[in-house]
Amino acid sequence: MRIIPRIKPILPLLFFVVLILQTNLINAQARETVLHKGDIITKSIKVKKGTYSFDVRDSLLPVLVIEGDNIIVDFNGALLKGGMQEMQPNTFTGTGIIIRKGKNIVLKN
């Protein structure tokens, strides 16, 4: 008669937990964020590719604020446009992105 060793009950549970964590990590990396005027970014994101037009005239109210440490904002080829197309670039006013209270922040396109 052959004796089959018993698998400890904790191993299948541990495998299941690791599988769920990996799936959540992959899904989180695949999610893309749509930008809105006034957004405050406090964690790493990947922006949904597209053209974002923001009419900003107040330099104290930026379109995007990035706050925190160790944040990567991947713009994924997105285009941020400010002002109207008819305006000359030297007449634009306002602030697009401001980084507040943070360090180790990376902006990618």
N, C-alpha and C positions, 0 to 999 in steps of 0.2 A: 504494500500500500504506500502510495506516494503522498507526502505531506506538502501541501501548498502553503507557503507563508502568507499570512494575512497582511493586507495593506493597511497601514495606519489610517484611520478615518480622516485625519487632518490633511493628508496629502491631496486627495481629490478636491477638498474645499479650498486649499491654497491654490491649486491649479485654476479653479474656477474664478477666484478673486483676481489673480494675475491676468487671466483672459479678459475679464470685464475692464480692468484698469487699462490694458493695452487698447481695447476697443474704444474706450472713452477718449484716450489720448489721440488716437487716429482721427476720431470724429471732431475733436476740438481743433486739431490742426487743419482740418478740411473746411471748417466753418469760415465764412467770409463775412465781414462787417460792412454794412452800408453806412456811409458817413452822413451826419446831419450837422447843421450849423449849431454851434454851442456844445458839441460833444466834449466830454472830459474822458480821456483815455487813461486808465489806471493799470492796465495789464497788456501783455503782448497780444497783438491782433494782426490779422491779414485782411486788408481792405478789399471789398468786392470791386473788381475791375470795372471801370466806367469813367464818365466825365462828370465831375461834381462842380456845379456853378454856384458860387456864393457871392452876393453883393455885400461887401463889407466896407463901411465908411468910418467906423470908429476904431481907432488904434488901441483902445483900452478893452475892447470886446473882440477877442480873436475868434476865428472860425473853429479851431480845434485847440484844446488844452491837453498837454500830456503831463501827468503827475505820477511820480513814483520812481522806484529804482529798478534797474535791470529789465527795461521794457524794450521790445522790438516791435516797431510798427512797419509792416511790410505793405507798401502801397500797391504792390502787385500790378504795376503799370498804370494805375489810376491817374487821371489828370484832374488837378485842382485848378479851377479858373475863378478869378476874382474880377469884379467890375464888368462893365458891358463891353462888348466887342468893339464898338465904335470909339471908345475912349483910347487916348494915347497912353502907352505904358507909364510915361512920366507923370500922368495925372492920377494914377491909382492911389488910393489911400486905404488904410486899415491894416490889420495884422491877420495873416493866415494861420500860422501855427505858433504857439508859445509853449515853452517847456518850463514848468514851475516845480520847484521842490523835487528835483530828481537828479539822478546820476546814472551813468551807464545806459543811456538811451540811444537806440540805433534807429534811424529812419532809412528804410530801403525803398527802392522803386524797382 
